[in-house]
Amino acid sequence: MFEDFDVIRFHERNEPGTTAIGIEKHWHIYSVIAVKRG
């Protein structure tokens, strides 16, 4: 997915939470900062 990019920062949030309609779920939320090479 990030073959042509230099990944500067990668962070995963792994936590329980509730959906907008009230269903309990376990969330994996990823944040990526990357710069395209070239």
C-alpha positions in Angstrom: 0.0 0.0 0.0 2.8 2.4 0.8 5.4 1.2 -1.7 6.1 4.6 -3.2 6.0 6.4 0.1 8.4 7.1 3.0 6.4 6.5 6.2 7.2 9.3 8.7 4.8 8.2 11.5 2.5 5.2 12.0 0.2 5.0 15.0 -2.5 2.5 15.9 -5.3 3.1 18.5 -6.6 -0.2 19.8 -9.6 0.4 22.1 -13.2 -0.5 22.9 -16.0 1.9 21.9 -19.5 2.4 20.8 -20.9 2.9 17.3 -23.3 5.8 16.4 -26.3 3.4 17.0 -25.0 2.2 20.4 -23.4 -1.1 19.5 -20.2 -2.0 21.5 -17.2 -2.7 19.2 -13.5 -3.1 19.4 -11.8 -0.4 17.2 -8.4 -0.4 15.4 -7.9 3.2 14.2 -4.7 3.9 12.2 -3.0 7.2 11.6 -0.3 7.4 8.9 1.9 10.4 7.9 3.8 9.6 4.7 5.6 11.5 1.9 5.5 10.3 -1.7 9.0 9.6 -3.1 10.2 11.3 -6.2 
